Amino acid sequence: MEKGPRDRASKASTDCSEKLVHVIPEEETGGYTLWIDELNIGEYGETLSEARDALLGAVRSYVCDYLDWYVFYRNFRDKVGQYPYILRLSLVRDDAELRRLLFAPMLDDELANP
């Protein structure tokens, strides 16, 4: 039996609890790029906090855009693969929950390795 979007969304909800955001220190500029492979999206900030805020806004915008244009995006294999993540991210109640979902594993690592 082929798995549908809701089954993939259920898997994404568990995957989202794992580390989604990759931190890429920019040695030349001294800032940080944060990247999410599953959404093919990233943002830069001079500090880690600025990069997180920028990525939060970008993810929020992308989720809205994706859902608004789903009829278009469903025709592209890479975009269809993003659907479970988009669906999970669209269910957050507020920015605080989105921040926890995206950055909690990262923040746990920072606290463990100051």
C-alpha positions as CSV (number, residue, x, y, z in Angstrom):
1,M,0.0,0.0,0.0
2,E,1.4,3.4,-1.0
3,K,1.8,5.9,1.8
4,G,-0.2,9.1,1.4
5,P,0.7,12.7,2.4
6,R,-0.8,12.3,5.9
7,D,1.4,9.3,6.5
8,R,4.4,11.2,5.4
9,A,3.3,14.2,7.6
10,S,3.2,11.8,10.5
11,K,6.8,10.7,9.8
12,A,7.8,14.4,9.4
13,S,6.4,15.2,12.8
14,T,8.9,12.8,14.3
15,D,11.7,13.9,12.0
16,C,11.1,17.5,12.9
17,S,12.1,16.7,16.5
18,E,15.5,15.7,15.2
19,K,18.0,18.3,14.1
20,L,16.7,20.0,10.9
21,V,18.7,23.2,11.0
22,H,22.4,23.1,10.0
23,V,24.7,25.8,11.2
24,I,27.4,26.9,8.8
25,P,29.8,29.4,10.3
26,E,31.0,31.9,7.7
27,E,34.7,32.3,8.4
28,E,35.3,35.2,6.0
29,T,32.4,37.3,7.2
30,G,32.1,36.1,10.7
31,G,28.4,35.4,10.5
32,Y,26.3,32.3,10.3
33,T,24.2,30.6,7.6
34,L,21.4,28.4,8.9
35,W,20.2,25.8,6.4
36,I,17.3,23.3,6.3
37,D,17.9,20.6,3.7
38,E,14.4,19.3,3.8
39,L,13.0,22.7,2.6
40,N,16.0,23.8,0.6
41,I,16.0,27.1,2.4
42,G,18.6,29.1,4.4
43,E,19.3,32.4,5.9
44,Y,22.3,34.4,7.0
45,G,22.9,36.6,10.1
46,E,25.8,38.3,11.6
47,T,25.0,36.6,14.8
48,L,23.4,33.2,15.5
49,S,20.4,35.0,16.9
50,E,20.0,37.2,13.8
51,A,20.3,34.1,11.6
52,R,17.6,32.3,13.6
53,D,15.2,35.2,13.4
54,A,15.8,35.5,9.6
55,L,15.3,31.8,9.1
56,L,12.2,31.8,11.2
57,G,10.7,34.5,9.0
58,A,11.8,32.7,5.8
59,V,10.2,29.4,6.9
60,R,7.0,31.1,7.9
61,S,6.8,32.9,4.5
62,Y,7.7,29.7,2.6
63,V,5.1,27.6,4.4
64,C,2.4,30.2,3.5
65,D,3.6,30.4,-0.1
66,Y,3.8,26.7,-0.5
67,L,0.2,26.2,0.8
68,D,-1.1,29.0,-1.3
69,W,0.5,27.6,-4.4
70,Y,0.2,23.9,-3.6
71,V,-1.6,23.1,-6.9
72,F,1.5,24.4,-8.7
73,Y,4.2,23.0,-6.4
74,R,2.7,19.4,-6.4
75,N,3.9,19.1,-10.0
76,F,7.6,19.2,-8.9
77,R,9.2,16.1,-7.3
78,D,11.4,18.1,-4.9
79,K,8.5,20.2,-3.8
80,V,6.2,17.2,-3.3
81,G,8.8,15.7,-1.0
82,Q,8.6,18.9,1.1
83,Y,4.9,18.5,1.7
84,P,5.1,16.5,5.0
85,Y,7.5,19.1,6.5
86,I,5.3,22.0,5.3
87,L,2.2,20.3,6.7
88,R,3.9,19.8,10.1
89,L,5.2,23.4,10.2
90,S,1.8,24.8,9.2
91,L,0.3,23.3,12.3
92,V,2.3,25.4,14.8
93,R,0.2,27.8,16.9
94,D,2.7,30.6,17.1
95,D,6.3,31.8,16.6
96,A,7.4,30.3,19.9
97,E,6.3,26.9,18.9
98,L,7.9,27.2,15.5
99,R,11.1,28.4,17.2
100,R,11.1,25.3,19.5
101,L,10.4,23.0,16.6
102,L,13.2,24.3,14.5
103,F,15.8,25.2,17.0
104,A,15.3,23.1,20.2
105,P,17.8,20.4,19.2
106,M,20.3,23.2,18.3
107,L,19.7,25.0,21.6
108,D,20.2,21.7,23.5
109,D,23.5,21.2,21.7
110,E,24.6,24.7,22.6
111,L,23.7,24.2,26.3
112,A,25.6,20.9,26.4
113,N,28.7,22.3,24.7
114,P,29.1,25.9,25.8
